[in-house]
Amino acid sequence: MKKTHNCSELREEHVGQHVRLIGWIQSIRDHGGLFFIDLRDREGVTQIVLDPKCEKFSEIHSLRDESVIEIVGHVERRPDETINEKLSTGMIEVIAEDIVIHNICEPLPFPMEDAKAEQVNEDLRLTYRYLDLRRRASYRRLLLRHKIAHAVRNYLDANGFLEIETPYLFKTTPEGAREFLVPSRLNPGMAYALTQSPQQYKQMLMVAGVERYYSLARCFRDEDLRADRQPEFTQIDLEMSFIDREDIYGLIEGMLTIVWQDTLGITLKTPFLRMPFKDAMNQYGSDKPDMRFDMIIQDFSEIFKDSAFKVFAEAIKNGGVVKAFNASKLACLSQGEMKQLEDAARVMGAKGLAFIKAENGQWKSPILKFLNENEKNILRERLQIEDGDIVFFAAGEWEKSCNILGRVRLECRDLAIKHDILKIAKDDFKFLWVVDFPLMTFDPEQNRYVSTHHPFTAPVPEDIGILKTHPHAVRGQHYDIVLNGMEIGGGSIRIHQPDVQEIIFKDILQIPNDVVDTRFGYMLRAFKYGAPPHGGIALGLDRLAAIICGTSSIRDVIAFPKTQRGQDLMTQAPSQPTDKQMRDLFITSTVEVEK
């Protein structure tokens, strides 16, 4: 290495030593002909002193912040009055004897200080992503992501897993998320799909006898983007043979414990809580509940089945439910904030948002005149309503009512934090296994059942007998790992019996025989050649890294992310292919792109 030390390494014991440092100028200060440079590399900062005795002192005036220089000099102890205790190298400084200018930086497009850079438009920072990544906050995130991957690899290696790469180019499976297609030059008119996940490949590895596989797998989905979604992302992908759900729970809890210890120095409590899907929906209105705060949803269907409030009574009469939760101390919400909550409910299918406010010793609500004293007393007792509280209701079909109040509950969480009513500690990590999902969900638009997870999920053994007669009641061996309201991973025990898999494909999902044979024929054949019982899980590495780094966007923990329009602003991808490339792939475009 050209440098003898990095810029966070020198201490008082190095005084008198000759050193060579290379890095970027973080700042340069002129103190009456004596220059002080804060020299930075990825590890830290060292103060450099340049006086007129330095051989190339005259060249200092040409330098700007973020220029790359090399310093040769000797280490001296700083005078007592200039010691910087906030800096790891704050006891010393390097007196420059020679300087090599490697690259002079042009004027910067945005300030490099973390606080100022965070205020800059994200598109500008992504256009100059190499500068954005040079910031300390960005480097820390990449470092933490590296530590997560390192901890995962070490843990899985110690548990007998093999890291195996699977192909990116796969066959198209249109019933899943939208895929990226790759036209095949060697097979005119045909196309690969970039893999949405290695799901089928890793199951084939189990049939092949690998027993324990993992990969930090790149996955691709052509979906509309948001803060926690990118067109290409990374999964911690696992598959094991001869295991059951308990084995998966224990393995993943052990892995996450190691990750949290190695990255944050926090010891997690295991085993994690487990909650059936129905309980999560009933109590939190979500299959990925945030359990760091209360506002538990309760069912009042029995109480309101004969209510004078027809909206409630009719909902129950039609097989629906009436649910409510107490948003404690939020009766202070403004009209604008109440409108925000109503809009959130409408997004989930509500026609409105019924509520009761408890203020100044009185209840206030448009629906209050329809409620009798018994109904009010039961609400007061079960929801523990006090002055300053507000109660929100939903009535109608069970799942829709759960979803409406689940969305409103999260909006109330954010408003409670905004009004300093609710405080959530940064190190409050509430892990949860959500289990016992329904294997199938009926889709009225398609007039058929669809897989809740994916069609390879095994039913709970005791429910196989009702698979054909009552598919809606069959539970799947599917499990999600949830953290603070975010699904960080999901998986299942797989179907390994070809007869059960055929029932799922053909009888329940009603996929035509020729389609089954085309898309999954090789899997059904493989299962006839000694397929072992197996199961697995995939965790989102990007989401894990975002949570550990304390950022709300996975773009912050991906070195070169895409924008919400799926664009890489730095390289200006995607770009228009040439006419020759199009001809070679036997494709034409129906869109005119400006050149």
VEXDREN-2710 file (C-alpha; in Angstrom, 1 decimal):
% VEXDREN-2710
k/r/px/py/pz
1/MET/0.0/0.0/0.0
2/LYS/1.2/3.5/-0.8
3/LYS/0.0/4.8/2.6
4/THR/1.6/3.8/5.9
5/HIS/-1.5/4.4/8.0
6/ASN/-5.2/5.2/7.4
7/CYS/-6.6/8.5/8.5
8/SER/-8.1/7.3/11.8
9/GLU/-5.0/5.3/13.0
10/LEU/-2.4/7.8/14.3
11/ARG/-2.2/8.3/18.0
12/GLU/0.1/9.9/20.6
13/GLU/2.4/6.8/20.5
14/HIS/3.1/7.6/16.8
15/VAL/4.7/11.0/17.6
16/GLY/8.0/11.4/15.8
17/GLN/7.3/8.8/13.2
18/HIS/7.5/9.5/9.4
19/VAL/4.2/8.6/7.7
20/ARG/2.5/8.7/4.3
21/LEU/-1.2/9.4/4.1
22/ILE/-3.5/9.6/1.1
23/GLY/-7.1/10.8/1.0
24/TRP/-9.6/13.5/0.2
25/ILE/-9.5/17.0/1.5
26/GLN/-12.5/17.4/3.8
27/SER/-11.6/21.0/4.6
28/ILE/-8.7/23.4/4.2
29/ARG/-8.2/26.5/6.4
30/ASP/-5.7/29.3/5.9
31/HIS/-4.5/30.7/9.3
32/GLY/-2.3/33.5/8.1
33/GLY/-0.1/31.6/5.8
34/LEU/-0.2/28.4/7.8
35/PHE/-2.6/25.9/6.2
36/PHE/-4.6/23.2/8.1
37/ILE/-6.1/20.4/6.1
38/ASP/-8.5/17.8/7.4
39/LEU/-7.5/14.7/5.3
40/ARG/-10.1/12.0/5.1
41/ASP/-10.3/8.4/3.9
42/ARG/-13.0/5.9/4.6
43/GLU/-11.7/5.2/8.1
44/GLY/-11.5/8.7/9.5
45/VAL/-9.8/12.1/9.6
46/THR/-6.3/13.4/10.3
47/GLN/-5.3/17.0/10.6
48/ILE/-2.4/18.0/8.3
49/VAL/-0.3/21.2/8.9
50/LEU/1.4/22.8/5.9
51/ASP/3.8/25.7/6.4
52/PRO/6.0/27.6/3.9
53/LYS/8.8/25.1/4.6
54/CYS/6.9/22.4/2.7
55/GLU/8.4/21.9/-0.7
56/LYS/5.2/22.3/-2.7
57/PHE/3.6/24.9/-0.4
58/SER/2.8/27.2/-3.3
59/GLU/0.5/24.6/-4.9
60/ILE/-1.9/24.6/-1.9
61/HIS/-3.9/27.6/-3.3
62/SER/-5.0/25.4/-6.3
63/LEU/-6.7/22.8/-4.0
64/ARG/-10.4/22.5/-3.3
65/ASP/-12.4/20.3/-0.9
66/GLU/-12.6/16.7/-2.1
67/SER/-9.3/16.9/-4.0
68/VAL/-7.1/13.8/-3.6
69/ILE/-3.7/14.4/-2.2
70/GLU/-0.8/12.4/-0.7
71/ILE/1.1/13.7/2.3
72/VAL/4.5/12.7/3.5
73/GLY/5.5/14.1/6.9
74/HIS/6.1/13.4/10.6
75/VAL/3.6/13.1/13.5
76/GLU/3.6/15.7/16.3
77/ARG/1.5/16.1/19.4
78/ARG/-0.9/18.9/19.2
79/PRO/-0.6/21.8/21.6
80/ASP/-2.8/21.3/24.6
81/GLU/-5.1/24.1/23.6
82/THR/-5.8/22.6/20.2
83/ILE/-6.5/19.0/21.2
84/ASN/-9.8/17.8/19.6
85/GLU/-11.3/15.2/21.9
86/LYS/-14.2/14.6/19.5
87/LEU/-11.7/13.2/16.9
88/SER/-10.0/9.8/17.3
89/THR/-6.8/11.4/16.0
90/GLY/-7.4/14.6/17.9
91/MET/-4.2/14.3/20.0
92/ILE/-1.9/14.6/17.0
93/GLU/-1.3/16.3/13.7
94/VAL/1.0/15.5/10.8
95/ILE/3.5/18.2/9.8
96/ALA/3.7/17.9/6.0
97/GLU/7.2/17.7/4.4
98/ASP/6.0/16.9/0.9
99/ILE/2.6/16.8/-0.9
100/VAL/1.6/15.0/-4.1
101/ILE/-1.6/16.3/-5.8
102/HIS/-3.3/13.3/-7.4
103/ASN/-6.6/15.0/-8.5
104/ILE/-8.0/18.5/-8.1
105/CYS/-11.8/18.4/-7.5
106/GLU/-14.1/20.6/-9.6
107/PRO/-16.7/22.7/-7.8
108/LEU/-19.1/20.3/-6.0
109/PRO/-22.8/19.9/-7.1
110/PHE/-23.9/19.7/-3.5
111/PRO/-22.3/20.1/0.0
112/MET/-20.7/16.9/1.3
113/GLU/-21.5/17.5/5.0
114/ASP/-24.1/14.9/6.0
115/ALA/-26.6/17.3/7.5
116/LYS/-26.6/19.6/4.5
117/ALA/-26.5/16.8/1.9
118/GLU/-29.6/15.1/3.4
119/GLN/-31.5/18.3/2.5
120/VAL/-30.5/18.2/-1.1
121/ASN/-32.9/16.8/-3.7
122/GLU/-32.4/13.0/-3.9
123/ASP/-32.3/12.9/-7.7
124/LEU/-29.3/15.2/-7.6
125/ARG/-27.5/13.0/-5.1
126/LEU/-28.3/9.9/-7.2
127/THR/-27.0/11.6/-10.3
128/TYR/-23.7/12.1/-8.5
129/ARG/-24.0/8.9/-6.5
130/TYR/-20.2/8.4/-6.3
131/LEU/-20.1/11.7/-4.3
132/ASP/-23.1/10.8/-2.2
133/LEU/-21.5/7.5/-1.2
134/ARG/-18.3/9.3/-0.2
135/ARG/-20.2/10.9/2.8
136/ARG/-19.7/9.4/6.2
137/ALA/-23.3/8.5/6.7
138/SER/-23.4/6.6/3.3
139/TYR/-20.2/4.8/4.1
140/ARG/-21.5/3.7/7.5
141/ARG/-24.6/2.2/5.8
142/LEU/-22.5/0.2/3.3
143/LEU/-20.3/-1.0/6.2
144/LEU/-23.3/-2.1/8.2
145/ARG/-24.7/-3.9/5.2
146/HIS/-21.4/-5.7/4.7
147/LYS/-21.4/-6.7/8.4
148/ILE/-24.9/-8.2/8.0
149/ALA/-23.9/-10.2/5.0
150/HIS/-20.6/-11.3/6.8
151/ALA/-22.5/-12.4/9.9
152/VAL/-25.1/-14.3/7.8
153/ARG/-22.4/-16.2/5.8
154/ASN/-20.5/-17.1/8.9
155/TYR/-23.6/-18.3/10.8
156/LEU/-24.9/-20.4/7.9
157/ASP/-21.5/-21.9/7.1
158/ALA/-21.3/-22.9/10.8
159/ASN/-24.7/-24.6/10.4
160/GLY/-23.7/-26.8/7.5
161/PHE/-25.1/-24.7/4.6
162/LEU/-23.6/-24.5/1.1
163/GLU/-23.6/-21.2/-0.8
164/ILE/-24.8/-22.0/-4.3
165/GLU/-25.5/-19.7/-7.2
166/THR/-28.6/-20.2/-9.2
167/PRO/-29.4/-18.7/-12.7
168/TYR/-30.7/-15.2/-13.2
169/LEU/-32.2/-16.2/-16.6
170/PHE/-35.3/-18.3/-16.0
171/LYS/-38.5/-19.2/-17.7
172/THR/-41.4/-16.8/-17.6
173/THR/-44.2/-17.5/-15.0
174/PRO/-46.8/-14.9/-15.7
175/GLU/-49.1/-15.6/-12.7
176/GLY/-46.6/-14.0/-10.3
177/ALA/-45.4/-10.4/-10.1
178/ARG/-44.6/-8.6/-13.4
179/GLU/-41.3/-9.9/-14.7
180/PHE/-38.4/-8.4/-16.6
181/LEU/-38.1/-10.2/-20.0
182/VAL/-34.8/-10.9/-21.8
183/PRO/-35.3/-11.7/-25.5
184/SER/-33.1/-14.7/-26.6
185/ARG/-31.0/-14.0/-29.7
186/LEU/-30.3/-17.8/-30.1
187/ASN/-33.9/-18.7/-29.8
188/PRO/-35.8/-16.2/-32.0
189/GLY/-39.2/-15.1/-30.6
190/MET/-38.5/-16.5/-27.2
191/ALA/-37.5/-14.8/-24.0
192/TYR/-36.0/-15.5/-20.6
193/ALA/-37.4/-13.9/-17.4
194/LEU/-35.1/-12.5/-14.8
195/THR/-35.8/-14.6/-11.7
196/GLN/-38.2/-13.1/-9.2
197/SER/-36.6/-15.5/-6.6
198/PRO/-34.7/-18.7/-6.8
199/GLN/-37.7/-20.6/-5.5
200/GLN/-37.9/-23.4/-8.0
201/TYR/-34.2/-23.8/-8.4
202/LYS/-33.6/-24.2/-4.6
203/GLN/-36.3/-26.8/-4.5
204/MET/-34.5/-28.7/-7.2
205/LEU/-31.4/-28.5/-5.1
206/MET/-33.2/-30.2/-2.3
207/VAL/-34.3/-33.0/-4.8
208/ALA/-30.6/-33.1/-5.8
209/GLY/-29.7/-34.0/-2.2
210/VAL/-27.9/-30.7/-1.2
211/GLU/-29.9/-30.7/2.0
212/ARG/-28.8/-27.2/3.1
213/TYR/-28.5/-24.3/0.6
214/TYR/-28.3/-20.6/0.9
215/SER/-27.5/-17.7/-1.4
216/LEU/-27.5/-13.9/-1.1
217/ALA/-29.7/-13.9/-4.2
218/ARG/-30.4/-11.1/-6.6
219/CYS/-34.1/-10.9/-7.5
220/PHE/-35.9/-8.9/-10.1
221/ARG/-39.5/-7.7/-10.2
222/ASP/-40.9/-5.1/-12.6
223/GLU/-43.2/-3.5/-10.1
224/ASP/-44.2/0.1/-9.2
225/LEU/-41.6/1.4/-6.8
226/ARG/-41.7/2.9/-3.3
227/ALA/-39.4/3.4/-0.3
228/ASP/-39.1/-0.3/0.5
229/ARG/-39.2/-1.7/-3.1
230/GLN/-36.6/-1.7/-5.9
231/PRO/-36.7/-3.5/-9.3
232/GLU/-33.6/-5.5/-8.3
233/PHE/-33.0/-6.5/-4.7
234/THR/-31.2/-9.0/-2.5
235/GLN/-32.6/-11.9/-0.5
236/ILE/-31.0/-14.0/2.1
237/ASP/-32.4/-17.2/0.6
238/LEU/-32.4/-20.5/2.4
239/GLU/-33.7/-24.1/1.8
240/MET/-33.4/-27.2/3.9
241/SER/-34.4/-30.8/3.7
242/PHE/-35.7/-33.0/6.5
243/ILE/-37.0/-30.1/8.7
244/ASP/-40.2/-28.7/10.0
245/ARG/-41.4/-25.2/10.9
246/GLU/-39.8/-25.3/14.3
247/ASP/-36.4/-25.9/12.8
248/ILE/-36.8/-22.8/10.6
249/TYR/-37.9/-20.7/13.5
250/GLY/-34.9/-21.7/15.6
251/LEU/-32.4/-21.3/12.8
252/ILE/-33.6/-17.8/11.8
253/GLU/-33.9/-16.5/15.3
254/GLY/-30.3/-17.7/15.9
255/MET/-29.1/-15.9/12.7
256/LEU/-30.9/-12.6/13.5
257/THR/-29.5/-12.7/17.0
258/ILE/-26.0/-12.9/15.6
259/VAL/-26.7/-10.2/13.1
260/TRP/-28.0/-7.8/15.7
261/GLN/-25.1/-8.6/18.0
262/ASP/-22.4/-8.1/15.4
263/THR/-23.9/-4.9/13.9
264/LEU/-25.6/-3.1/16.8
265/GLY/-24.2/-4.8/19.9
266/ILE/-27.8/-5.7/21.0
267/THR/-28.8/-9.0/22.4
268/LEU/-32.2/-10.1/21.1
269/LYS/-34.6/-12.1/23.3
270/THR/-35.6/-15.5/21.9
271/PRO/-37.8/-17.3/21.1
272/PHE/-39.7/-14.7/19.2
273/LEU/-43.5/-14.3/19.8
274/ARG/-45.7/-16.3/17.4
275/MET/-49.1/-15.2/16.3
276/PRO/-51.7/-16.9/14.0
277/PHE/-52.7/-14.8/11.0
278/LYS/-56.3/-14.4/12.2
279/ASP/-55.1/-13.1/15.6
280/ALA/-52.8/-10.6/13.9
281/MET/-55.6/-9.3/11.7
282/ASN/-58.2/-9.2/14.5
283/GLN/-56.0/-7.4/17.0
284/TYR/-53.8/-5.2/14.7
285/GLY/-55.5/-5.1/11.3
286/SER/-52.4/-6.3/9.6
287/ASP/-50.5/-9.5/8.9
288/LYS/-47.4/-7.6/9.7
289/PRO/-48.3/-5.8/12.9
290/ASP/-46.3/-3.1/14.6
291/MET/-46.3/-4.2/18.2
292/ARG/-44.3/-1.3/19.7
293/PHE/-47.5/0.5/20.8
294/ASP/-51.0/-0.3/21.9
295/MET/-54.2/0.7/20.2
296/ILE/-55.4/-2.9/20.0
297/ILE/-58.4/-3.6/17.8
298/GLN/-61.4/-5.3/19.4
299/ASP/-64.5/-6.9/18.0
300/PHE/-67.9/-5.6/19.0
301/SER/-70.1/-7.5/16.6
302/GLU/-72.1/-9.3/19.4
303/ILE/-72.8/-5.9/21.1
304/PHE/-74.0/-4.1/18.0
305/LYS/-76.0/-6.9/16.3
306/ASP/-79.3/-5.3/17.3
307/SER/-78.0/-1.8/17.4
308/ALA/-80.2/1.2/16.4
309/PHE/-77.3/2.3/14.3
310/LYS/-78.2/0.6/11.0
311/VAL/-74.7/0.7/9.5
312/PHE/-73.5/-1.5/12.3
313/ALA/-76.5/-3.8/12.5
314/GLU/-76.7/-4.3/8.7
315/ALA/-73.0/-5.1/8.5
316/ILE/-73.4/-7.9/11.1
317/LYS/-76.7/-9.1/9.6
318/ASN/-74.8/-9.6/6.2
319/GLY/-72.1/-11.7/7.9
320/GLY/-69.7/-8.9/8.6
321/VAL/-68.2/-7.5/11.8
322/VAL/-68.0/-4.3/13.8
323/LYS/-64.5/-3.4/15.1
324/ALA/-63.0/-0.5/17.0
325/PHE/-59.9/0.7/18.8
326/ASN/-59.0/3.4/21.2
327/ALA/-56.4/6.0/19.9
328/SER/-55.5/7.2/23.4
329/LYS/-55.0/10.9/23.9
330/LEU/-55.6/11.7/20.2
331/ALA/-58.9/13.6/20.7
332/CYS/-56.7/16.7/20.1
333/LEU/-56.4/16.0/16.4
334/SER/-57.2/18.9/14.0
335/GLN/-59.8/18.8/11.3
336/GLY/-57.0/18.4/8.8
337/GLU/-55.6/15.4/10.6
338/MET/-59.0/13.8/11.0
339/LYS/-59.5/14.3/7.2
340/GLN/-56.1/12.5/6.8
341/LEU/-57.3/9.5/8.8
342/GLU/-60.6/9.4/6.8
343/ASP/-58.7/9.5/3.5
344/ALA/-56.5/6.6/4.7
345/ALA/-59.7/4.6/5.6
346/ARG/-61.2/5.4/2.2
347/VAL/-58.1/4.1/0.4
348/MET/-58.8/0.7/2.1
349/GLY/-62.4/0.7/0.9
350/ALA/-64.2/2.5/3.7
351/LYS/-67.1/4.8/2.9
352/GLY/-66.3/6.9/5.9
353/LEU/-64.7/6.7/9.3
354/ALA/-67.0/6.6/12.4
355/PHE/-65.5/7.9/15.6
356/ILE/-66.3/9.0/19.2
357/LYS/-64.2/11.7/20.9
358/ALA/-64.0/11.9/24.7
359/GLU/-63.4/15.6/25.5
360/ASN/-64.1/17.8/28.6
361/GLY/-66.0/15.0/30.3
362/GLN/-68.3/14.4/27.3
363/TRP/-68.5/12.1/24.3
364/LYS/-68.9/13.7/20.9
365/SER/-69.8/11.9/17.7
366/PRO/-72.3/11.9/14.8
367/ILE/-73.2/8.3/15.7
368/LEU/-73.7/8.9/19.4
369/LYS/-77.4/9.5/19.2
370/PHE/-77.8/5.9/17.9
371/LEU/-76.0/4.2/20.8
372/ASN/-77.8/3.2/24.0
373/GLU/-76.3/3.4/27.5
374/ASN/-75.4/-0.3/27.6
375/GLU/-73.5/-0.1/24.3
376/LYS/-71.7/3.1/25.6
377/ASN/-70.8/1.4/28.9
378/ILE/-69.4/-1.7/27.2
379/LEU/-67.3/0.5/24.9
380/ARG/-66.1/2.5/27.9
381/GLU/-65.1/-0.5/29.9
382/ARG/-63.5/-2.7/27.2
383/LEU/-61.6/0.1/25.4
384/GLN/-60.9/1.9/28.7
385/ILE/-62.0/5.2/27.3
386/GLU/-60.8/8.3/29.2
387/ASP/-61.0/12.0/28.6
388/GLY/-58.7/13.0/25.6
389/ASP/-59.2/9.6/23.8
390/ILE/-60.8/9.0/20.4
391/VAL/-62.3/5.7/19.3
392/PHE/-62.4/4.7/15.6
393/PHE/-64.8/2.1/14.1
394/ALA/-65.1/-0.1/11.0
395/ALA/-68.1/-2.2/10.0
396/GLY/-68.5/-4.6/7.1
397/GLU/-66.7/-7.7/5.7
398/TRP/-64.2/-9.1/8.1
399/GLU/-60.9/-8.7/6.2
400/LYS/-61.8/-5.2/4.8
401/SER/-62.7/-4.0/8.3
402/CYS/-59.5/-5.3/9.7
403/ASN/-57.5/-3.6/6.9
404/ILE/-59.3/-0.3/7.4
405/LEU/-58.6/-0.1/11.1
406/GLY/-55.1/-1.5/10.6
407/ARG/-54.3/1.4/8.2
408/VAL/-55.9/4.0/10.5
409/ARG/-54.0/2.6/13.5
410/LEU/-50.7/3.2/11.8
411/GLU/-51.7/6.7/10.8
412/CYS/-52.6/7.3/14.5
413/ARG/-49.2/6.0/15.5
414/ASP/-47.5/8.6/13.3
415/LEU/-49.8/11.4/14.5
416/ALA/-49.2/10.4/18.1
417/ILE/-45.4/10.6/17.5
418/LYS/-45.9/14.0/15.8
419/HIS/-47.8/15.3/18.8
420/ASP/-45.2/13.9/21.3
421/ILE/-47.9/11.6/22.8
422/LEU/-46.1/8.4/21.8
423/LYS/-42.4/7.8/22.0
424/ILE/-40.8/4.7/20.3
425/ALA/-37.2/4.0/21.2
426/LYS/-34.8/3.4/18.3
427/ASP/-33.6/0.2/19.9
428/ASP/-37.1/-1.2/20.4
429/PHE/-37.2/-4.2/18.1
430/LYS/-40.4/-6.3/18.3
431/PHE/-39.9/-9.5/16.3
432/LEU/-42.9/-11.7/15.5
433/TRP/-43.6/-14.9/13.6
434/VAL/-47.0/-14.7/11.9
435/VAL/-48.2/-18.3/11.2
436/ASP/-51.2/-20.3/10.1
437/PHE/-52.0/-18.3/7.0
438/PRO/-54.9/-19.6/4.9
439/LEU/-53.4/-21.7/2.1
440/MET/-55.9/-20.3/-0.4
441/THR/-57.7/-17.0/-1.0
442/PHE/-60.8/-16.8/-3.2
443/ASP/-60.4/-14.2/-5.9
444/PRO/-63.9/-13.0/-7.0
445/GLU/-62.5/-11.3/-10.1
446/GLN/-61.1/-14.6/-11.4
447/ASN/-63.8/-16.6/-9.7
448/ARG/-61.3/-19.1/-8.4
449/TYR/-58.9/-19.7/-5.6
450/VAL/-55.3/-18.3/-5.7
451/SER/-52.4/-19.2/-3.5
452/THR/-52.0/-16.9/-0.5
453/HIS/-48.2/-17.4/-0.7
454/HIS/-47.2/-19.5/-3.7
455/PRO/-48.5/-22.8/-5.1
456/PHE/-45.6/-24.8/-3.6
457/THR/-46.6/-24.1/0.0
458/ALA/-47.6/-27.3/1.8
459/PRO/-50.9/-27.5/3.7
460/VAL/-50.9/-28.2/7.4
461/PRO/-51.0/-32.0/7.5
462/GLU/-54.2/-32.3/9.5
463/ASP/-56.0/-30.1/6.9
464/ILE/-55.1/-32.1/3.8
465/GLY/-58.3/-34.1/4.1
466/ILE/-60.4/-31.1/3.4
467/LEU/-58.2/-29.7/0.6
468/LYS/-60.8/-30.5/-2.1
469/THR/-64.0/-30.0/-0.1
470/HIS/-63.2/-26.9/2.0
471/PRO/-60.1/-25.2/0.4
472/HIS/-60.9/-21.9/2.1
473/ALA/-60.4/-23.5/5.6
474/VAL/-57.0/-25.1/4.8
475/ARG/-54.1/-23.6/6.6
476/GLY/-50.7/-23.4/4.9
477/GLN/-47.4/-24.1/6.5
478/HIS/-46.4/-20.6/5.6
479/TYR/-44.7/-18.2/8.0
480/ASP/-43.6/-14.6/7.9
481/ILE/-41.0/-13.0/10.1
482/VAL/-42.1/-9.4/11.0
483/LEU/-40.2/-6.6/12.7
484/ASN/-41.8/-3.3/13.8
485/GLY/-44.6/-3.5/11.3
486/MET/-42.4/-4.6/8.3
487/GLU/-42.3/-8.1/6.8
488/ILE/-38.6/-8.9/6.7
489/GLY/-38.9/-12.4/5.5
490/GLY/-41.3/-15.2/4.5
491/GLY/-41.3/-18.8/3.6
492/SER/-43.0/-22.2/4.0
493/ILE/-42.6/-25.9/4.2
494/ARG/-43.0/-27.0/0.6
495/ILE/-45.1/-29.7/-1.1
496/HIS/-42.9/-32.6/-2.0
497/GLN/-45.5/-35.2/-2.9
498/PRO/-46.4/-35.0/-6.6
499/ASP/-50.1/-36.0/-6.0
500/VAL/-50.6/-33.2/-3.6
501/GLN/-48.9/-30.7/-5.9
502/GLU/-51.1/-31.8/-8.8
503/ILE/-54.3/-31.3/-6.6
504/ILE/-53.2/-27.8/-5.9
505/PHE/-52.3/-26.9/-9.5
506/LYS/-55.2/-28.6/-11.2
507/ASP/-58.1/-29.0/-8.8
508/ILE/-57.8/-26.0/-6.5
509/LEU/-56.0/-23.3/-8.6
510/GLN/-57.7/-24.6/-11.8
511/ILE/-54.6/-24.2/-13.9
512/PRO/-55.2/-26.1/-17.2
513/ASN/-53.2/-29.3/-17.6
514/ASP/-51.2/-28.0/-20.6
515/VAL/-50.2/-24.9/-18.6
516/VAL/-49.2/-27.0/-15.6
517/ASP/-47.1/-29.2/-17.8
518/THR/-45.4/-26.2/-19.6
519/ARG/-44.6/-24.3/-16.5
520/PHE/-44.1/-26.9/-13.8
521/GLY/-43.9/-30.2/-15.6
522/TYR/-40.2/-30.6/-14.7
523/MET/-41.0/-30.1/-11.0
524/LEU/-43.7/-32.7/-10.9
525/ARG/-41.4/-35.1/-12.6
526/ALA/-38.6/-34.3/-10.1
527/PHE/-40.9/-35.0/-7.2
528/LYS/-41.4/-38.5/-8.5
529/TYR/-37.7/-39.3/-8.1
530/GLY/-37.3/-39.3/-4.3
531/ALA/-38.0/-35.7/-3.4
532/PRO/-37.3/-35.2/0.4
533/PRO/-39.5/-33.2/2.7
534/HIS/-38.1/-29.6/2.6
535/GLY/-38.8/-26.0/3.3
536/GLY/-37.2/-22.6/3.4
537/ILE/-37.4/-18.9/3.8
538/ALA/-36.1/-15.7/2.2
539/LEU/-35.3/-12.5/4.1
540/GLY/-34.9/-9.1/2.5
541/LEU/-31.3/-8.1/3.0
542/ASP/-32.1/-4.5/1.9
543/ARG/-34.9/-4.2/4.4
544/LEU/-32.8/-5.6/7.2
545/ALA/-30.0/-3.2/6.4
546/ALA/-32.4/-0.2/6.3
547/ILE/-33.8/-1.1/9.7
548/ILE/-30.4/-1.6/11.3
549/CYS/-29.2/1.7/9.8
550/GLY/-32.3/3.5/11.0
551/THR/-33.4/4.7/7.6
552/SER/-36.9/4.5/6.1
553/SER/-35.8/3.9/2.5
554/ILE/-33.9/0.8/1.2
555/ARG/-32.4/3.2/-1.5
556/ASP/-30.1/4.4/1.3
557/VAL/-28.5/1.0/1.8
558/ILE/-28.1/0.0/-1.9
559/ALA/-24.9/1.3/-3.5
560/PHE/-26.5/2.2/-6.8
561/PRO/-30.3/2.2/-6.5
562/LYS/-33.0/3.1/-9.0
563/THR/-35.5/6.0/-8.7
564/GLN/-39.2/5.5/-8.4
565/ARG/-39.3/5.5/-12.2
566/GLY/-36.8/2.6/-12.3
567/GLN/-34.0/4.8/-13.5
568/ASP/-30.3/5.0/-12.7
569/LEU/-29.7/8.7/-12.9
570/MET/-25.9/8.3/-12.6
571/THR/-25.5/6.0/-15.7
572/GLN/-28.8/7.2/-17.3
573/ALA/-30.2/3.7/-17.5
574/PRO/-32.4/2.4/-19.0
575/SER/-31.3/3.5/-22.4
576/GLN/-32.5/3.0/-26.0
577/PRO/-31.0/0.0/-27.7
578/THR/-29.6/0.5/-31.2
579/ASP/-31.4/-0.7/-34.3
580/LYS/-28.9/-3.4/-34.8
581/GLN/-29.4/-4.7/-31.2
582/MET/-33.2/-4.8/-31.9
583/ARG/-32.7/-6.7/-35.2
584/ASP/-30.4/-9.2/-33.6
585/LEU/-33.0/-10.0/-30.9
586/PHE/-35.8/-10.1/-33.5
587/ILE/-37.8/-7.4/-31.7
588/THR/-39.3/-4.1/-32.7
589/SER/-40.6/-1.2/-30.6
590/THR/-44.0/0.4/-30.7
591/VAL/-42.8/3.5/-28.8
592/GLU/-40.9/6.4/-30.3
593/VAL/-38.1/7.4/-28.0
594/GLU/-36.5/10.8/-28.4
595/LYS/-32.9/10.5/-29.2
END
